[in-house]
């Protein structure tokens, strides 16, 4: 079997092909958009790429053509020799990856499905809109404070523009402030549209509908969770998934000293933030849900923030069980871990 290592880049990518005995068969550069055509002309090979923006699209095409694929984590390549002796270029990187592939079966990250990547993109685009609106709202708040206009009455961000206009008359508002307010209004409409799109998608998907039976879990949380998990069989149990999401305590121990640290924060920070927001929502919903009552007991010992993160971890375990069993949330039952 041949080993085709590709050092991917946005415009051009470097390729190094080796035979099974490690000898170099070909080295060349190709436009990244033509890699599918290049791979279609090669016999079934092992294709090795490093994780990057283009990696999964190339991996999909290689798998369709019958190649084996290894998407090597970017955190691993340095230990393989990429960038050794402070010498790093595309040709050398491709040679190193192909040479290591000839010697060992390189580990590969999970290649998410096209649907999973599409859902992540939808959620990421929505989050970008929310971030842009928040930034603009903060600039207007800064102007209000700098102009000593006094605080606004409290309210949701969706009513921010109306509250500013009620507080400051049109004659007192500079044009540069009005431009900000108009942009905030436009972004709010776009966010509502994105929310409606995600809600429609979540309600059509059976897995998302089951997840949304958990208190605090809405369409965005459900879609992000399903997209991140992708294949529930990848995880042997709920604890493995919680570790994948970075919601478990870390450890810094040596010898007789054992020290537990805060959560590892591995995995997707966006999903982790979403789960913690869902935990806050579940707490606010109150009720007699056992997981919320459990959180209140933890809060007495460890404080509200730690208790809320613990609830996010528990909710991730519950959602794992729902996907694994094809069931719905039942407050009277505990999730089998």
N, C-alpha and C positions, 0 to 999 in steps of 0.2 A: 504493500500500500504506500502511496505517495503522501507526503506531508506538505500541505500548502499553508504557509504562514503569511498573514496579511497584516501589515501595519497600516491601519485605516486612517484616513484624513478626509477632510471635507471635499477637497478637489481631486487630489491624486493619492493613490495608495501604493505602498511598496510591497512586492510579492517575492517570497523566497520558497522555492519548491525543492524538496529533498526526496531522494529515494529512501527505501526502508533502511538501507545500510548507512544512511547519514550523508551520502555524497550529494552535492548540490546539482540539481538538474536544470534549474532555470532561476534567474533573477531578473525582474523587470518592474516597471512602473505602469500603472493603468489608471485611467480616470475612474473614480469611485463609482460613478453611475454605470460603468460598463463591466463591473465585476461579475454580475450575473451572467453576462454573455461569455466572459472568460471562463468561469467555472463550468459552464455548460459544455465546453470543449474538452474538459479534462476527465480522465477516468475516475471512478469512485475513489475519493481520497479523504484524508482527515484534514479538515479546514480549521485553522487556529486563528482566532482574532482576540484582541484585547477589548474589554468593555469600554464602550464609548457611544456617542450618539448614533453612529451608523451601524453598530455591531449587530443589533437584532434584525434589522432589515436584511443585511448580508447573510446572517445565519438562517433566516427563513428561506431565502433563495437557495442557499447551499443544501438545506435539508430537502427542499422540493426536488433538487437534482440528484438526490441519492447519496450525498456526501455525509460523512460523519462530521460533527461540528463540536468544537470546544471554544466556548467564550470564557476566556481566562480573566479572573478578577484583576482589576488594575492594581489592587493592593498586593497581589502576589508576584507580579512580573519582575519587580526589583530583586526579589530573592532568587529568581531564575537567572539573573545576570543582565537584565536590561538596565542600561545606564551604569554598568560596572566601570570602575576607574574613571568616573566622571566623563565618560565618552558615550554619547548617545546620538544616534541619527537613525533615520528610517531604515536604511539598508541593514545596519547592524541589529536593530531591534527585530526585524523580520528573520534574520539569520538565527538569532538566539532562540526565538520562539520555535522555529522549525527544527532546530537541533535538539532542543529539550523534548519536543513532541516525539522525535525518533527514539528517545531513550525511555520516556515514561508516558503513562496515560494521564495527560494533564487534567486537573479538575476543571469543571465548567460550572458557571452560574446557571440558574434556571433560565431558559429562554421563554419569556412570557408569550402567550398567544396574542394574535393580532387584536382580538377583542379586548384582552386585558390592557394592551398598550393604548388602544383607542379610548378606553374608559379613563385611564390615568391621564391622558391628554385632555380629555373633557374637563376633568376635575382640576387639572393644573391651569388650564385657561381661565376657568372660573376664579380660581384663587388669585391669579394675576390681576383680574379685574377688581377683586376685593382689595388687594394690596394697593393698587393705583388709587382707588377711591379713598382709602384710609390715609394715604399720603397727602392727597389734596385736602381732605377734611382737616388734617393737622396743620397744613399751611394757613388755612382760613382761621382756624382757632388761634394760631400764632399772631395773625394780623389783628384779630379782635383784642388780644391781650396787649399787643404793642401799641394799639390805638386807644387803650384804656376804655374800651366800649362796654366793659362789664361782662359777666358770665351769661351764657344762654340758659334758657330754661331746659331742664333735662328732657331727654327723649331719645328715640331710636335714631340710628344713622340715616334711615330712610326719610326722616323728617328734618334732617339737619338744614337743608337749604331753606325750607319754609321758615324755620326758626330764626335763621340769620336775617332773612328778608323782613320778618316781623320785627326783629330787634333793631335793625339798621335800615333807615329809609333809603329809597333809591337815590335821592340827592346826596346822601352821605356816603354811598358806596362807590369807590373808584371802579373804573372799568376793568382794571386787572383783577379785582375781587369778583366782579360779575362773571368774568370768563371762567374763573375757578368754579363758581357755583353752577354755571351752565354745564361744565364738564362733569361735575359730580352728578347732576341730574341725568346726563346721558349715560354715565357708567352705571347708575342705579337701575336704569331701564335695561341695560345689557345684562346686569347681574340677575334681575328678575327673570329675564328670558332664559338665561343659563340655568337658573334654579328650576324653572318649569320643564326645561329639556331633561335635566337630570331626574326630576321627579317622575316624568313620564317613562323614562327608561327604567327606573327602579321598580315602578309598579307593573311593568310588563315582564320583569324578570322574576322567576319563582324564587331563586335563592335570595335576592334582595328583599322580596316580600317577607320571607321567613325571618331575615335578620331584623327587619323593621318592627317585628313584634317585641323586640327587646326594648325596655324603657330607655329613652334618651337617644336611640338610634334612628336617624332620619335617612333620606335618600342619599345625601352626600357621603355619610359614614358607611352606609351599606355598599354603595358602588365602589368606594375606595377600598374597603375591606375585601370584597370579592375580587377586585382587580389585583390586589397585592397577593392574595392567596393563590389565585389562578387555578391551581390543582390541589385540592385538599389532601390528596394522597401523598403529597410531598412531605407532610408533617406526621410523625408517628403519634404525637399526642398534643394536647393543648399547651403543655409547658414548652415544647419545642417551638411552637408558633409564637408564644409570648416572648421567648428569647430572640427569635427572628425579628420581632418588632421592636426589640430594645426596651422592653417593659419589665425586665427582671433586674434584681440588684447585681452590681458588679462585685469583684473581689480583688483585694490587693494584699495577699498573704505571703509570708515568708517564714520558714522554720516553724517555731512555736507560735508565731504571731498570726492571728486570723483577723482580718479586717474586711467587713462588708462595706461597699461603697454605694453611692446612689445608682439609679438605673443606668444600664450600659448605653442607652440611646443608639443602639445599632439599628440597621434597617432604615425604612422610610421615615424621615422626620415629619413629613406631611401627614401620613396616616397616623403616626403617634400623636401628633397634635389634635387630629380629628377625633381620635378615641378619647383623649382627655377632655375635649370639649363635650363629647357625648356623655362622659361620666358626670361632668358638671350639670348637664341637662337632666340626667337621671336623678341626681340629688335634688335639683329644684322641683322635679315632678313629685317627689315625696312618695306618698302612698305606703303600702305595707310590703313592698317588694323585699324579699329576704336579702338580696345583695345590697340594697340601700341601707337597710337596718344594720347589716354587717359593717358597712362603711362607717356608720355613725359610731359604732363601738371602737373601730380602729382609730377614728378621729380623737376619741377621748385619750388614747395612749400616745399617738404619734402626730397629731395635728391634722388640720383640714387638707393641706396640700398633699401630704404623703398619703392620706386616706383616699383622696380623689385619684391619684395615680394608681393606687392599689385597686380601686374600683375599675379603672380603665383596663388593667391587666385581667381582672376577673371577667369583665365584659368580653374581652378578646377570647378568653377560654370558653365562655358560653356560646359565642358566635361560631367558634370552631366546632363545638358539639352540634350546633344546629345544621351546619353545612355537612358535617360527617354523617349525621343520622337522618338528614332530610326532614327534620322536625321543626316545630315552632316553640317559642319561648313559653315555658310553663313555670310560673312563680313557685309552685308547690314542689318542684323537683330540682335537685342539684345537677349540675353538668358533670357527666362522667369524664374524668381527666385521663 
